Amino acid sequence: MFYRDAGELKTSHAQDQAIFPVALDRRAVALLLLCGAVVVPAAAGPYWLGSILLPFLILSLAAIGLNILTGYAGQLSLGSGAFMAVGAYAAANLVIRLPELAFPVSLALAGAIAGLVALAFGLLSLRIRGFYVAVATLAAQFFIEWVCTHVPWLVLNTPSGVVSTPALSLFGLRVDSITARYLVAFVVVVGLAFLAKNLVRSHVGRAWMAVRDHETAAELTGVDTVRAKLSAFAVSGFYCGVAGALWGFLYLGNVEIEAFSLHRSFQILFMVIIGGLGSILGSFLGAGFIVLLPVAIANLAVLLGAAIKPDVLANLELMIFGALIVGFLIVEPRGLARLAANARERARRWPLPY
């Protein structure tokens, strides 16, 4: 009896179309955001903030970007890491070459540049479909990696190719502590997550889902499939570009192409598949699973008294990821988000069995 939506009367269309129409859901989300903004920075140590929560937030943002393109628009992409690299290098050049720009402006411009690059490769999706779109984005991954390693101007002519990011300041306050970096990432990710949630519920999001479900039928019913595909690529590139900029400035402290390799693209794809295609919540659940799984494996090895080498641990993670993906595709193709929805439905019916 602790979760009920009965008695939630709506007196306007706006109330009926709210993101969280149930009051209990609104209170739960507000409490979760309060804990993330106040309790977690005060209680968590530097290890949890810097090594667990910060990459979790940034990778969740990248997973939302890929989920928009693959989960909502149905366009399989293997170039998320490349679009993150575009955002990271664009932000580094903007911040260093144009120091008069505020960091939020540079961050938005970096995301826009990544969106334009993704849009350019998205033009190929107008002539090809399915697996061939994935091959085109895979080509984008290799092409962008080559450009980032062979154009000295992009890396500010540094011999090593690694660009050290300068210290950030927001509204006159320096963002140098791990707590400050976590809070900046938290605000950006939460804001963009709510924006994505509203976007997929708008006419733009409905056009994406129409193209995903049946492109020919969508075109026959008046959906502009060209605009839908290109907008999905642009928005996805924007989110991945912002995530790449945050990854370089807030997490690594530098920008290097090795952080945005093909492995990163597959990692984000695993997050979307395990978390749930076509779900903003699934992006967070998948990112949390991928980030926490190596920690859980390492701690389990310590408890069992087994010493696992780093290379063996990395291969073990890949094996587990592959097994989980196959398992989710067989048992629950919609991933962890669907399991969470099923749990909520059971809570609504409890204590009744059906």
Number of C-alpha atoms within 10 A of each C-alpha: 9 9 15 16 12 8 7 11 11 11 8 8 8 10 13 14 11 11 14 14 16 18 12 14 14 14 12 12 13 12 12 12 16 12 14 17 16 11 12 18 18 11 11 13 12 14 11 13 20 20 13 15 22 25 23 22 24 27 29 28 32 32 33 34 32 34 31 31 27 24 23 24 28 24 26 21 27 25 32 33 32 34 32 33 32 33 35 33 26 25 30 27 20 20 22 15 11 11 12 10 13 15 17 11 13 23 25 18 19 30 31 22 22 32 28 19 22 29 22 15 18 25 14 15 21 13 9 12 13 12 11 16 21 18 15 19 24 19 16 23 23 14 12 20 20 12 11 19 15 12 12 13 10 18 23 17 12 12 9 9 18 16 23 18 19 14 12 16 12 11 7 7 9 12 17 13 11 19 19 15 20 24 19 17 24 18 15 17 23 14 11 16 21 12 11 21 17 14 15 20 13 12 11 17 21 17 26 31 21 22 24 20 14 11 19 12 12 18 15 10 10 9 20 15 20 14 14 21 23 25 21 29 30 26 24 30 34 30 31 35 38 35 33 36 28 29 26 24 20 26 19 15 15 19 24 21 22 13 18 23 20 18 13 19 23 16 21 28 26 21 31 33 26 29 31 27 28 24 23 26 19 28 33 27 24 28 28 20 18 21 19 14 15 15 12 12 15 17 13 12 14 12 9 9 9 11 10 14 9 10 9 10 16 12 11 15 16 13 12 12 18 13 12 16 19 15 14 18 14 9 10 16 17 20 25 25 23 18 15 14 11 12 11 14 14 15 15 17 14 14 10 9 6 8
